[in-house]
Amino acid sequence: MARGPASRGVATVVVNYALCPAVTVAEIVRQSRAALSWTYRNAASFGGDPGRVHVAGHSAGGHLAAMLLLTNWEGEYGLPRDVIKGACAISGLFDLAPFPYTFLQPKLQLTWGEVLKNSPILHLPDDAPPLLVAYGENETDEFKRQSEEFFAAWKAKGPQGDLLPPPGKHHYDVVDGFLDAQSPLCSEILKRMGIG
């Protein structure tokens, strides 16, 4: 995941988190927020710039990237309100309402309270950094729906954003764009970072 951005000098942090059913989706969101807080506070120690934090994630990570944009960074973590300068959510899960009815429910153990609290489409911010929503042209209908509806709701609410469906890509190879800084996905992310 770091190959493309790192080739252009971007200090890249790849975050891991515990998995369901050992933890809840809410706990995974908390772990991701804590990881961003750690990254901000420690960026200088690994050549990063805490004033230029951008986030990106694929699939469940796309959900987490969106959830990071909904965080009260000042109140909950003592960080600047605008700690995130830009975000990219790739083939994300933005509406969790269908998941209790899928084969994933035994692992996810989603309650309706968690669905409501952790569905980014239900908590769109009035003000947020620019968001790039990407999904593969050959994704399943549900992944397309999730991205298209979230993007439409995002734009209707007011924050800046763009939609990018890389041609010929599906759910498992759309993220390959991170391997090459010149790919449509990585180049668009780098452009948003001010890196040509």
Summary of the structure (lengths in Angstrom):
residues: 196
radius of gyration: 16.0
end to end distance: 18.8
largest distance: 44.7
contacts: 610
relative contact order: 0.16
helix: 47%
strand: 11%
